């Protein structure tokens, strides 16, 4: 992920997200990405083991579903 103080943004339109058949944990994390919270903040509010949330965020970044401001 890189800098934990970086702010992630959703990089794809909502209709593309809906077409992805994401699991509920991934969908929840995407719903927390609002352009204001840092990666650190998102991990803090994830409500799941930190490493699991980190892996999901890393996967979303690699797939181009989120980007870093």
N, C-alpha and C positions, 0 to 999 in steps of 0.2 A: 504494500500500500504506500509506503514511503512516509512522508511527514504526517504524523498523527494530528498535527494542528491544521492540516489542509482541510478545506471544505469541499465535500463531494456534492455533485449535482446529478440529477437524473438526466441521462443523455439521450433517451429515446422517448418518443411520444407514448402517451398512456395506452393507446390502442395496441401498440407493439408489445407493451408489457403484458397486457391481458392475454395476448396470443402465445405467450411463452410457457404457460402451464407451470408457473413457479410454485414451490411448496410454501406453506404458510409462514415459515421462518424467514424465507427470502422476501416474500411479499411484505412482511412486517418491517423488516429492515429498510426496504425501499420506501416504505411510507414514512420513515423517520428522516429520510434524506430530503431536506427542505431548503438547501442552499444557505442555511445559517449555522447548522450544527457541524462541528468538526468530526473527523473520524473518531477521535477520542470520545466526543460527546455521544455519538451514535453507539459506540461500544458500551458506554455507561448506561444508556437507556434500553439496550437490546433485550434485557430480560432473559438472557440465555448465557451459557458459558462463553466467556470472553473469546476463547480460541475458536469456538464454533462461529461466532459472529464475525470474527476476523477473517476466517476462511470464506464465508459467504460474501463479505465485502470484497475480498480479493478476487473471487470468481466473477462477481458483477463487474469489477474494474477490467479484468481480462477480456470479458465478453463485450465490453464497450457499452454496457447498460448504464454505467455511471462514469463520470469523469471528474477531474479535480480542477477546482478553480485556482 
